[in-house]
Amino acid sequence: MDIDSFWKLIEHSRGRARGRAGRLAWLRDELARKPMAEIVGFQVCLDRLCEQGFTWELWCAAERIFGGWCSDDSFCYFRLWVVGLGRTMFERAVRDPDTLAEAPEVLRLVGRPRRSWDDDWPEWEELDYVANYAHEQVTGVPHTDVSFYRAVAAGRSDDVLVRNPLGVRWDVRDEPEATRRLPRLSSQFPITTQP
């Protein structure tokens, strides 16, 4: 599966299914109709995109939205969520994370207490498992078996794995710095007033 085919699936899932659970079911079923190499290729593309988003700037955008703190796992799930926003938004957010301030999914959160975000919470952990579940559906091999991830690792054997976020780490709670680097998100998500 090439990157264009990957993004077509993500975009189609946005238009053909409602909610994250509906999108996941649609993606799983679509992937299950494809050859095994494409199911594995979907995960390879997803992993590579998540690595592109493994930057301090995007992490700080997540921290700003989350109120000043974002764990390693939360940032992983946040990047998957950004992928789910579609190609245009993902590519813009990787170049300039402050552009997330324009995303309708982010605008829905502005001014709302975080405890009320529920299904709108900006994370999508389950996207990371959809190809494995499609693999299970096709092969009958349980998703807990490592064979799928061995195939993904083989598909990424030439990749240089990114172990640390790219860029320079900075403190999102430093208001002057946050206002300079993420002006719109800092305005939308003031840390001191968000419960």
C-alpha positions, 0 to 999 in steps of 0.5 A: 500500500502506498501513501496515497492509497492509505490516505484515501482509506482514511478520507473515505472512512471520514465520509462513510462512517460516523464516529470513531467506532464506525470509522474503525469498523469501516476501515477494518472491513475495507482492509480485510478485502485487500491482499495481506501485503496491503493490510501490512502496508497500511500499518507501515504507512501509519507507523511512518506518519506517526514518526513524522509527527514525533516532534516537540512542537506537535507534542507541545500543541497536544500539551496546550490542548490537554491543559499543560501536560501530555504523557508519552502514551497520550502523545502517541494516541494524539498523533493517531488522532491527527492522522484521523483528521485527514491528509491535509490537516495532518501535513499542515499540523506537522509543518505548523502545529498551531494550524490545529486551531483551525480544525473543526474537531479542535474548535468543538473543544474550545471553551468546554471543560475537559471533563465534558470532552468524552467522545471528542477527546483528541486521541485515537489509540484504536486506529493503531490496531485496526490493521491487526484486527483486519489481519485477524479477520482474514487469517483467523490468527488472533490479534495477540499473535506477533506474526502481524507485527513481524510482517510490519517490522519486515516492511519497515526493515530499511526505515531509520527508527526515530527514538526521540522527538525532533526539534527542541523541547520547550515548556508549554506553560511558559506563556510568552513562549507558548504565545510566540510558538502556538499563538492560536492554540494558546489563545483557545486553550489558556492553561490557567483557566481550563479545568 
